[in-house]
């Protein structure tokens, strides 16, 4: 009896695990045959051959376990690190005649990488491995029994079985011989890839990742099922999977308009989206007009029109991802909606009751599903989508395979700075070449961006663009400034905010830096109830702040209770809120448009309900964090827009300021994508586990930040505080400047913790930290010095 899995005192045979994996594959085909058929048609490969080859890839993926060494180790409860079964499968499969899809065996590469994603040096260090002794007769028997699996699991409806011909199975696998064989496969594949055009490479990448994702789905969840089945059991088991459908979730929405709009009549642009038959769409609509609802209507129809099975929403930030997740689980249910970003585990953990390790394991499973776009709907960041194309995380090929059968919604595509926009435009080109339907949403849709996008249907909310929800007023005074080294606050505005609060008006004050936001908040907090929100809180506190603001907004809607929020530009797209008056330091017009999206949301006129809704702009004390040139251009044009504004005016404002803005594409995303067609670098060279860029960056970090643990949490919780939820990001120069001093670090000290065989390093920050304020330090002068 050949074993494949062990959980405690329970074992599963290789045949049992393989049959469980194939059952999930069969379920996938039953539920998604039209998706697979469409995929094969668009790449002009025979569907029967694709299904057959994927069948054998799944059937043979663990054949490297049929060695004396692996079988002895699994019985004794030892790991087989010196005999990695994907690598030891290579000499066996090399001796089998097989009609591969390409001139290189992507099926073999899928097997080789089903535990460790392909990269240049995978299994290259052959000296760490030991000789493996093949159980030849057992291998032959297992291969021959593939026909029994085909017949008993009823795959005959999908393809005609062809018996695998075995030429030769070696007695053993010696490390040096394995190395030579592996090297031959790598060299041949690399030479083949170099001979391809870019479009041919895209075809290879698409087909490999799609097949690989199916293999991973079947293997990972067959293993997960046995792990759950084996709890509190002992003995040896064959196949144990009973409910394969739970591992192949599908979305079946009978009436999308009713579900999404909850009985409201759709706007004209939403109807156009719902009826669109185009794969590539641009939507231009103001904030608060139901862009997301319209995009979901397009996406739900796109699943049917273009034979896809997943929707991915790519958001600008982690905060917007969290907010969208909360919103969509209310519509589609938690079982249908996943979430992933660098800190999503914390969000998922905070949204559930945790009682024991089993609950934590369930959340890890949810986070993993979000990571690979397992569920019918997944909310993520644009960073994670992009990293899927360049081996930017350990499951990137699994995720990219699922993208092949997805439609993607990109939210607020105008929002990003130049460096990231160039990556996005490069990504959009790759998506079009891969024939992956997607919609680009924007509240301003600037001309410099539109001019770079071809082949998209443009849908415009003409009605919404004519609304004038607020009036812009500009003052050359400051909201806050420094005088003789001391912060001064505009007392006239403070008094105005107090009077507005007494009138029942909700207000937002937006400053361009964290330090100025903190100082303004200090000046007002004792005069009216206020909340401070910026990016330098510990992650758990940011989530708590978001919930607090949400509750204030609900109180405003239900009881007309006013509130005051002081914030930085983090507010621009992250919060679903609507204030009556907004005070803001001047920023580029696209940012002003986003800030205005939190003002009189869904309003038609700037004078309504007995109120005047105003966006009051003030000269910033300093241009940072924006470029001086961009701020000066904005100042030059803003006088033309001191009036009641609609979003056509805001687009015009943006176009004037950015008329000389030039995007350079393709970005180096294309180079990293090309490098990772099959191999490329190890994912840890591309980014960190939190998706902070290393060799490849999605965002241009002009001001480097570093994660620290506030001392208050370390003193309270000890090593339990050395978790992502208790960490905050602060400017790196605060640390660098102290390192230059003779005294060395004053407000920071390093801390090391052993995690298994590794030592992890942390930085404890001694600056005073509170939930109300964040860190208490003076940033402004140092901020200026580094530029």
C-alpha positions in Angstrom: 0.0 0.0 0.0 1.5 3.3 -1.1 0.8 6.3 1.3 0.5 9.9 0.3 -0.8 11.8 3.4 -0.5 11.7 7.1 -2.5 13.6 9.8 -1.6 12.5 13.3 -2.3 8.8 13.4 -4.4 8.8 10.2 -2.9 8.0 6.7 -4.3 8.3 3.2 -3.1 6.2 0.4 -1.8 7.7 -2.8 -4.7 6.3 -4.7 -7.1 7.8 -2.2 -5.6 11.3 -2.4 -5.4 11.2 -6.2 -9.0 10.1 -6.5 -10.1 12.9 -4.1 -8.2 15.4 -6.2 -9.7 14.1 -9.4 -13.2 14.3 -7.9 -12.6 18.0 -7.4 -11.4 18.3 -11.0 -14.5 16.4 -12.2 -16.7 18.8 -10.2 -14.8 21.8 -11.7 -15.5 20.5 -15.3 -19.1 19.8 -14.5 -19.7 23.4 -13.2 -17.3 25.2 -15.5 -17.2 23.3 -18.8 -18.2 26.4 -20.8 -15.4 28.4 -19.0 -12.8 25.7 -20.0 -14.3 25.5 -23.5 -14.1 29.3 -24.0 -10.5 29.3 -22.6 -9.4 26.6 -25.1 -11.2 28.3 -28.0 -9.6 31.7 -27.4 -6.1 30.1 -27.4 -6.9 27.6 -30.2 -6.1 24.5 -28.3 -8.2 21.3 -28.5 -10.4 21.2 -25.4 -10.4 17.4 -25.2 -6.6 17.5 -25.2 -6.4 20.2 -22.5 -8.8 18.3 -20.3 -7.0 15.0 -20.8 -3.6 16.5 -20.2 -4.8 18.2 -17.0 -6.3 14.9 -15.9 -2.9 13.1 -16.2 -1.1 16.1 -14.6 -3.4 15.7 -11.6 -3.1 11.9 -11.6 0.7 11.9 -11.7 1.4 14.9 -9.5 2.4 12.9 -6.4 4.0 9.9 -8.3 7.4 11.0 -6.8 6.2 9.6 -3.5 6.6 6.1 -4.7 10.0 5.7 -3.3 11.3 3.6 -0.4 12.6 6.7 1.4 9.3 8.6 1.2 7.3 5.7 2.3 9.6 5.0 5.3 9.5 8.6 6.3 5.8 9.0 6.2 5.3 5.9 8.3 7.8 7.2 10.9 6.4 10.7 10.8 9.5 12.2 9.3 9.7 14.9 6.7 11.2 14.1 3.3 13.1 17.3 2.6 16.0 15.3 1.2 13.6 13.5 -1.2 11.2 16.2 -2.5 8.6 14.2 -4.3 7.9 16.8 -7.1 11.5 16.6 -8.1 11.7 12.8 -7.8 8.7 12.6 -10.1 10.8 14.0 -12.9 12.8 10.8 -13.8 9.6 8.8 -13.8 7.6 11.2 -16.0 10.6 11.6 -18.3 10.3 7.9 -19.1 6.6 8.1 -20.1 5.5 8.9 -23.6 3.1 11.9 -23.5 1.5 14.2 -26.1 2.2 17.6 -24.5 0.3 20.8 -25.3 3.5 22.6 -26.2 7.0 21.8 -27.5 8.0 22.1 -23.8 6.2 20.0 -21.2 4.3 22.6 -19.2 2.4 19.6 -17.6 5.7 18.4 -16.1 6.6 21.9 -14.9 3.2 22.1 -13.2 4.0 18.9 -11.3 7.5 20.1 -10.4 6.1 23.3 -8.9 2.9 22.2 -7.2 4.6 22.7 -3.8 7.1 25.5 -4.6 6.3 28.0 -7.4 8.6 27.7 -10.4 11.7 29.9 -10.4 15.2 29.9 -11.9 16.9 28.0 -9.1 14.2 25.7 -8.0 15.8 22.4 -7.0 19.2 23.7 -8.3 21.1 22.9 -5.1 21.2 19.2 -5.8 23.9 18.4 -3.1 21.3 18.8 -0.4 19.3 15.9 -1.7 19.8 12.2 -1.3 19.4 9.2 -3.5 15.8 8.0 -3.9 15.0 4.3 -4.6 12.0 3.8 -6.9 9.4 1.1 -6.2 9.3 0.3 -9.9 6.5 -2.3 -9.9 4.3 0.0 -7.7 4.9 2.8 -10.1 4.0 0.8 -13.1 0.9 -0.5 -11.4 -0.1 3.1 -10.4 0.3 4.4 -13.9 -1.7 1.4 -15.3 -4.5 2.1 -12.9 -5.1 5.5 -14.3 -7.6 3.9 -16.6 -9.6 2.7 -13.6 -9.7 6.2 -12.2 -10.8 7.5 -15.6 -13.6 5.0 -15.8 -14.8 4.9 -12.2 -14.9 8.7 -11.9 -16.6 8.9 -15.3 -14.3 11.2 -17.2 -15.4 9.5 -20.5 -17.9 12.3 -21.1 -14.9 14.8 -21.4 -12.2 12.9 -23.3 -11.2 9.5 -24.7 -8.7 7.7 -22.6 -5.2 6.9 -24.1 -3.0 4.6 -22.1 0.3 6.0 -21.1 3.3 4.2 -22.6 6.2 3.6 -20.2 9.6 3.5 -21.8 11.8 3.2 -18.8 11.7 3.8 -15.1 15.1 4.0 -13.4 16.0 2.0 -10.4 16.8 5.1 -8.4 17.4 8.8 -8.6 20.9 10.0 -7.7 21.3 13.7 -6.9 23.8 14.4 -9.7 21.6 12.6 -12.3 18.6 14.5 -11.0 20.5 17.7 -11.4 21.5 17.0 -15.0 17.9 16.0 -15.9 16.4 19.0 -14.2 19.0 21.3 -15.9 18.1 19.8 -19.3 14.4 20.7 -18.8 15.2 24.2 -17.6 17.6 24.9 -20.5 15.2 23.6 -23.2 12.3 25.6 -21.7 14.3 28.8 -21.5 15.6 28.5 -25.1 12.0 27.8 -26.2 10.7 30.8 -24.4 13.4 33.1 -25.9 12.2 32.1 -29.4 8.7 33.2 -28.8 7.1 36.6 -29.6 5.5 38.5 -26.7 2.0 37.4 -27.7 3.2 33.7 -27.9 4.7 34.1 -24.4 1.4 35.4 -23.1 -0.3 32.4 -24.6 2.1 30.1 -22.9 1.8 31.9 -19.5 -2.0 31.9 -19.7 -2.3 28.2 -20.5 0.3 27.1 -18.0 -1.2 29.2 -15.2 -4.7 28.0 -15.9 -3.7 24.3 -15.9 -1.6 24.9 -12.8 -4.4 26.6 -10.9 -6.7 23.6 -11.6 -4.0 21.3 -10.3 -3.4 23.4 -7.2 -7.2 23.6 -6.6 -7.5 19.9 -6.7 -4.4 19.0 -4.7 -4.7 21.7 -2.0 -8.3 21.1 -1.2 -8.2 17.3 -1.4 -5.4 17.6 1.2 -7.4 20.1 3.3 -10.4 17.8 3.1 -8.4 14.8 4.4 -6.9 17.0 7.2 -10.4 17.8 8.4 -11.6 14.2 7.9 -8.7 12.8 9.8 -9.2 14.8 13.0 -9.7 12.4 16.0 -9.3 9.4 13.6 -6.7 6.7 13.2 -5.9 4.2 10.5 -5.4 4.1 6.8 -7.9 5.5 4.4 -8.6 5.5 0.7 -10.6 8.3 -0.9 -12.7 10.2 1.6 -14.1 13.2 -0.3 -17.9 13.4 -0.2 -18.8 17.0 -1.0 -16.6 18.1 -3.9 -19.0 21.0 -4.7 -17.9 23.0 -1.7 -14.4 23.3 -3.3 -15.8 24.6 -6.6 -18.0 27.5 -5.6 -20.1 29.2 -8.3 -22.2 32.4 -8.4 -25.8 32.0 -9.7 -27.6 35.4 -9.6 -31.1 35.2 -11.1 -31.9 38.9 -11.0 -28.8 41.1 -10.8 -30.6 44.4 -10.9 -32.9 43.5 -8.0 -30.0 42.1 -6.0 -27.6 45.0 -6.5 -29.9 48.0 -6.6 -32.4 46.7 -3.9 -35.5 47.8 -5.8 -34.2 51.2 -6.9 -34.5 52.1 -10.6 -31.1 52.0 -12.3 -29.6 55.2 -13.6 -29.2 55.4 -17.4 -25.4 54.7 -17.2 -26.1 51.6 -15.0 -28.5 50.3 -17.6 -25.9 50.8 -20.3 -23.4 48.9 -18.3 -25.8 46.1 -17.6 -26.6 45.8 -21.4 -23.0 46.2 -22.5 -21.5 43.3 -24.6 -18.0 44.8 -24.6 -15.1 43.0 -22.8 -13.2 46.3 -22.2 -15.1 49.2 -20.7 -14.3 52.6 -19.2 -16.8 54.3 -16.9 -16.8 58.0 -16.2 -19.1 58.9 -13.3 -19.0 61.1 -10.2 -18.4 59.9 -6.7 -21.5 58.7 -4.9 -23.5 58.0 -8.1 -23.3 54.2 -7.9 -20.2 53.4 -10.0 -19.6 50.2 -8.0 -23.2 49.0 -8.5 -23.0 49.7 -12.2 -19.7 47.9 -12.5 -21.1 44.9 -10.7 -24.0 44.8 -13.0 -21.6 44.8 -16.0 -19.5 42.1 -14.3 -22.4 39.8 -13.5 -23.5 39.9 -17.1 -19.9 39.5 -18.3 -19.6 36.2 -16.5 -22.4 34.9 -18.7 -21.5 36.8 -21.9 -17.8 35.8 -21.9 -18.0 32.5 -20.1 -16.1 33.4 -16.9 -16.6 32.3 -13.3 -15.0 34.9 -11.0 -15.2 38.6 -10.3 -12.2 40.5 -8.9 -12.4 44.0 -7.6 -9.0 45.7 -7.6 -9.0 48.6 -5.1 -6.5 51.5 -4.6 -5.8 50.7 -0.9 -6.1 48.2 1.8 -8.6 50.5 3.5 -10.9 50.7 0.5 -10.6 46.9 0.1 -11.8 46.4 3.7 -14.7 48.8 3.1 -15.7 47.1 -0.1 -15.5 43.7 1.6 -17.9 44.8 4.3 -20.2 46.1 1.7 -20.3 43.1 -0.6 -20.7 40.4 2.0 -24.0 42.0 2.8 -25.1 41.6 -0.8 -23.6 38.3 -1.8 -22.9 36.5 1.5 -19.6 35.7 3.2 -19.5 32.3 1.5 -19.2 34.1 -1.9 -16.8 36.9 -1.1 -13.1 36.8 -0.4 -10.6 39.4 0.7 -6.9 39.7 0.3 -4.2 42.3 0.8 -1.0 42.6 2.9 -3.0 43.0 6.1 -6.2 41.1 5.3 -5.7 38.4 7.9 -6.1 41.1 10.5 -9.3 42.4 9.0 -10.7 38.9 8.7 -9.7 38.1 12.3 -11.3 41.3 13.6 -14.6 40.5 11.9 -15.1 37.1 13.6 -15.2 35.7 17.1 -12.0 33.9 17.9 -12.1 31.2 20.6 -9.4 28.7 19.8 -6.7 27.7 17.3 -9.4 26.1 15.1 -11.0 29.5 14.6 -7.7 30.9 13.6 -7.1 28.1 11.2 -10.4 28.9 9.5 -9.3 32.5 9.1 -6.0 31.4 7.6 -8.0 29.3 5.2 -10.1 32.3 4.3 -7.0 34.5 3.8 -5.5 31.8 1.5 -8.7 31.7 -0.5 -8.5 35.4 -1.0 -4.9 35.2 -1.9 -5.6 32.9 -4.9 -9.0 34.4 -5.9 -10.7 31.1 -4.9 -14.2 32.5 -4.3 -16.7 33.8 -6.9 -15.9 37.4 -5.8 -12.6 38.6 -4.4 -11.7 42.1 -3.2 -8.0 42.9 -3.3 -5.6 45.7 -4.1 -4.1 46.6 -7.5 -0.8 45.6 -5.9 -1.9 42.0 -5.5 -3.3 41.8 -9.0 0.0 43.1 -10.5 2.2 40.8 -8.3 0.2 37.9 -9.7 1.8 38.5 -13.1 5.4 38.7 -11.9 5.8 35.9 -9.3 5.4 38.5 -6.6 4.1 36.1 -3.9 4.3 32.3 -3.3 1.0 31.5 -4.9 1.2 33.9 -7.8 0.8 31.3 -10.6 -2.3 29.9 -8.8 -3.8 33.3 -8.6 -2.9 34.2 -12.2 -4.5 30.9 -13.3 -7.8 32.0 -11.6 -7.5 35.4 -13.2 -7.7 33.7 -16.6 -11.3 32.9 -15.9 -12.2 36.2 -14.2 -13.6 39.6 -15.0 -11.9 42.5 -13.2 -13.2 45.8 -11.9 -10.6 48.5 -11.4 -11.8 51.2 -9.0 -10.7 54.9 -9.4 -8.0 54.3 -12.0 -7.1 58.0 -12.2 -6.1 58.0 -8.5 -2.6 56.7 -8.7 0.6 58.7 -9.1 2.6 58.5 -12.3 4.8 55.5 -11.5 1.9 53.3 -10.6 -0.3 54.5 -13.5 2.4 53.4 -15.9 2.3 49.9 -14.4 -1.5 49.9 -14.6 -1.5 50.9 -18.3 1.1 48.1 -19.0 -1.1 45.7 -17.1 -4.2 46.7 -19.0 -2.4 45.9 -22.3 -1.4 42.5 -21.0 -5.0 41.8 -19.8 -6.3 42.7 -23.3 -3.8 40.4 -24.9 -4.9 37.7 -22.5 -8.5 38.5 -23.4 -9.5 39.1 -19.7 -12.6 41.3 -19.5 -12.2 44.4 -17.3 -13.8 47.7 -16.5 -11.9 50.9 -15.5 -13.9 53.3 -13.3 -13.0 56.9 -12.7 -14.5 60.0 -11.2 -12.5 62.4 -13.4 -11.1 60.2 -16.3 -8.4 62.7 -17.2 -7.4 63.1 -20.9 -3.8 62.1 -20.3 -5.1 58.7 -19.2 -7.8 58.4 -21.8 -5.4 59.1 -24.6 -3.3 56.0 -23.6 -6.3 53.7 -23.6 -7.6 52.3 -26.9 -10.3 49.7 -27.6 -12.5 50.5 -24.6 -16.2 51.3 -24.7 -16.7 54.6 -22.9 -19.8 54.8 -20.8 -20.5 58.2 -19.1 -23.0 59.2 -16.4 -24.1 62.3 -18.3 -26.8 63.1 -15.8 -24.6 62.8 -12.8 -21.9 64.9 -14.4 -24.3 67.9 -14.7 -25.0 67.9 -10.9 -23.3 70.7 -9.0 -23.1 69.2 -5.4 -20.8 71.8 -4.0 -19.3 75.3 -4.4 -15.5 75.8 -4.4 -14.1 78.7 -2.5 -10.4 79.5 -2.4 -8.4 81.4 0.2 -4.8 82.4 0.2 -4.8 82.1 4.0 -3.5 79.0 5.7 -5.4 76.6 7.9 -2.3 76.0 10.0 1.3 77.3 9.8 4.5 77.7 11.8 5.5 81.0 13.3 8.8 81.4 15.3 8.9 77.6 15.6 5.3 77.4 17.0 2.2 76.1 15.3 -0.5 78.6 14.6 -4.1 77.7 13.7 -6.6 79.8 11.8 -8.8 81.0 14.6 -11.5 82.3 12.3 -11.9 78.8 10.8 -11.9 77.2 14.3 -14.8 79.5 15.3 -16.6 78.8 12.0 -16.3 75.1 12.6 -17.7 75.5 16.1 -20.7 77.6 14.8 -21.4 75.0 12.0 -21.3 72.2 14.5 -23.9 74.1 16.6 -26.1 74.3 13.5 -25.9 70.5 13.1 -23.4 70.5 10.2 -21.0 67.6 9.8 -17.5 68.8 8.7 -14.2 67.5 7.5 -10.9 69.2 7.7 -8.2 67.7 5.5 -4.5 68.6 5.9 -1.7 67.4 3.6 0.6 66.0 6.2 0.1 63.9 9.4 1.9 66.5 11.5 -0.4 69.4 10.4 -3.5 67.2 10.9 -2.4 66.3 14.5 -1.7 70.0 15.3 -5.0 71.1 13.9 -6.8 68.4 15.8 -5.2 69.5 19.1 -6.5 73.0 18.5 -10.1 71.9 18.0 -10.7 68.7 20.0 -11.6 70.6 23.2 -14.1 72.8 21.4 -16.2 70.3 19.5 -16.3 66.5 19.5 -13.8 65.4 16.8 -11.9 62.4 15.6 -8.5 62.3 14.0 -7.7 59.9 11.2 -4.4 59.4 9.3 -2.1 56.7 8.0 0.3 56.4 10.9 -1.9 54.6 13.4 -1.2 50.9 14.2 -3.3 48.8 11.8 -5.7 47.6 14.4 -6.4 51.2 15.4 -7.0 52.2 11.8 -9.6 49.6 11.5 -11.2 50.7 14.8 -11.1 54.3 13.6 -12.8 53.4 10.4 -15.6 51.6 12.3 -15.9 54.7 14.6 -16.3 57.0 11.6 -18.8 54.6 10.0 -20.9 54.7 13.2 -20.7 58.5 13.2 -22.0 58.5 9.6 -24.8 56.2 10.5 -25.8 58.5 13.4 -25.7 61.4 11.0 -28.1 59.6 8.6 -30.5 58.3 11.2 -30.5 61.0 13.9 -28.9 64.1 12.2 -26.1 63.9 14.7 -23.2 66.1 13.4 -19.6 65.1 13.6 -16.2 66.6 12.8 -13.3 64.7 11.3 -9.7 65.9 10.9 -7.8 63.8 8.5 -5.0 63.6 5.9 -5.4 62.6 2.2 -6.0 59.0 3.4 -9.7 60.1 3.5 -9.8 60.7 -0.2 -11.1 57.3 -1.3 -11.1 55.2 1.8 -14.3 56.2 3.6 -18.0 56.1 2.7 -19.0 59.3 4.4 -20.8 62.6 3.5 -20.2 65.9 5.2 -21.9 69.2 4.8 -18.7 71.4 4.7 -15.2 70.6 3.9 -12.0 72.6 4.7 -9.0 71.4 2.8 -5.4 72.4 2.1 -4.9 72.9 -1.6 -3.8 69.7 -3.4 -3.7 68.7 -7.1 -7.2 68.8 -8.7 -7.6 65.1 -9.0 -7.0 64.8 -5.2 -9.4 67.7 -4.6 -12.1 65.9 -6.7 -11.6 62.8 -4.6 -11.9 64.8 -1.4 -15.0 66.4 -2.7 -16.4 62.9 -3.1 -16.9 62.9 0.7 -18.8 66.2 0.5 -22.6 66.3 -0.1 -22.4 62.8 -1.4 -25.2 62.0 -4.0 -26.2 65.7 -3.9 -27.5 67.5 -7.0 -27.1 71.2 -6.1 -24.8 73.1 -3.8 -27.8 74.7 -2.2 -30.2 72.0 -0.9 -32.1 71.2 2.3 -31.6 74.7 3.6 -27.8 74.3 3.5 -24.9 75.5 1.4 -22.4 72.8 0.7 -18.9 74.2 0.2 -15.4 73.0 -0.4 -13.2 75.6 1.1 -9.6 75.4 -0.1 -6.7 77.0 1.7 -3.1 77.7 0.7 -0.9 74.9 2.2 1.8 75.9 4.6 4.2 73.9 2.4 3.8 72.1 -0.9 4.8 68.7 0.5 4.0 65.9 -0.1 3.1 67.1 -3.6 5.6 68.5 -6.0 6.1 72.3 -5.9 5.4 72.5 -9.7 2.1 70.7 -9.4 1.0 72.8 -6.5 1.9 76.0 -8.4 0.0 74.9 -11.5 -3.0 74.1 -9.3 -2.9 77.6 -7.7 -2.6 79.2 -11.2 -5.9 77.5 -12.4 -8.0 77.3 -9.2 -9.2 80.9 -9.6 -11.2 79.8 -12.7 -13.1 77.3 -10.7 -14.3 79.4 -7.7 -17.9 78.6 -8.4 -20.4 75.8 -8.0 -18.8 72.8 -9.6 -19.9 69.7 -11.5 -17.6 66.8 -12.3 -17.1 68.0 -15.9 -15.6 71.1 -14.4 -13.3 69.0 -12.2 -12.2 67.0 -15.2 -11.5 70.2 -17.0 -9.5 71.4 -14.0 -7.5 68.2 -14.0 -6.9 68.3 -17.7 -5.6 71.9 -17.5 -3.2 71.2 -14.7 -2.0 67.9 -16.2 -1.9 68.9 -19.9 1.8 68.3 -20.1 1.7 65.1 -18.1 3.4 62.3 -20.0 3.1 58.6 -19.1 5.9 56.3 -20.3 4.7 52.8 -21.2 5.3 50.0 -21.1 6.7 50.2 -17.6 9.3 47.7 -16.3 6.2 45.5 -15.4 6.6 44.1 -18.9 10.2 43.1 -18.3 9.4 41.4 -15.0 6.3 39.7 -16.6 8.5 38.5 -19.5 11.1 37.2 -17.0 8.4 35.2 -15.1 6.7 33.4 -18.0 7.7 30.2 -16.4 10.7 30.8 -14.1 12.2 34.1 -13.1 13.2 35.1 -9.5 12.0 33.6 -6.3 9.0 35.6 -5.1 10.9 36.9 -2.0 13.2 38.8 -4.4 10.1 40.5 -5.9 8.3 41.6 -2.7 7.8 41.0 1.0 5.1 38.9 2.5 3.1 42.2 3.0 3.6 43.0 -0.7 6.1 45.8 -0.2 8.2 45.9 -3.3 11.8 44.8 -3.4 13.3 44.3 -6.9 9.9 45.3 -8.4 7.8 48.0 -6.9 4.1 48.7 -7.7 4.3 52.1 -6.0 7.0 54.8 -6.0 7.8 55.3 -2.3 9.2 58.8 -2.4 9.3 58.9 1.3 10.4 55.6 2.7 8.5 54.3 5.7 9.3 51.6 8.2 7.2 49.5 10.5 7.5 49.9 14.2 5.8 48.6 17.3 4.6 51.3 19.7 6.2 50.8 23.1 2.9 51.2 24.8 1.7 47.9 23.1 5.0 46.2 23.7 4.9 47.1 27.4 1.3 45.8 27.7 1.5 42.7 25.6 5.2 41.7 25.4 5.9 39.5 22.4 2.2 39.2 21.6 2.5 42.8 20.3 5.0 41.7 17.6 2.2 41.1 15.1 1.1 43.1 12.1 -2.0 44.5 13.8 0.1 46.3 16.4 2.6 47.8 13.9 2.5 51.3 12.5 4.4 52.8 9.6 6.4 56.0 10.2 8.8 58.0 8.1 12.2 56.2 7.9 14.1 59.5 8.3 13.0 59.7 11.9 15.2 56.7 12.5 18.0 57.7 10.0 18.4 61.1 11.6 18.8 59.6 15.1 21.4 57.2 13.7 23.5 60.1 12.6 23.6 61.6 16.0 26.4 60.8 18.4 23.9 59.5 21.0 22.6 56.9 18.4 19.0 55.8 18.6 17.0 57.5 21.3 13.4 56.8 20.4 13.9 53.3 19.0 15.4 50.1 20.0 15.7 46.8 18.1 14.2 43.6 19.4 14.8 40.0 18.2 12.5 37.1 18.4 13.2 33.4 17.5 10.6 32.0 15.2 11.5 28.3 14.6 15.0 28.3 13.1 14.9 32.0 12.2 15.4 35.2 14.1 13.0 38.0 13.3 13.9 41.6 13.9 11.5 44.3 15.1 11.9 47.9 16.0 10.2 49.2 19.2 9.3 52.9 19.0 9.5 55.0 22.2 7.6 58.0 21.0 4.4 58.4 23.0 1.6 56.7 21.2 -2.2 56.9 21.8 -5.3 55.7 20.0 -6.5 59.3 19.8 -3.4 60.8 18.2 -1.0 58.2 17.0 2.7 59.0 17.6 3.7 62.3 19.2 6.7 63.6 17.3 7.4 66.7 15.2 7.7 65.8 11.6 7.5 68.9 9.5 11.0 70.4 9.5 12.7 67.0 9.1 10.3 66.2 6.3 11.5 69.3 4.4 15.1 68.5 5.0 15.2 65.2 3.1 14.0 66.6 -0.2 
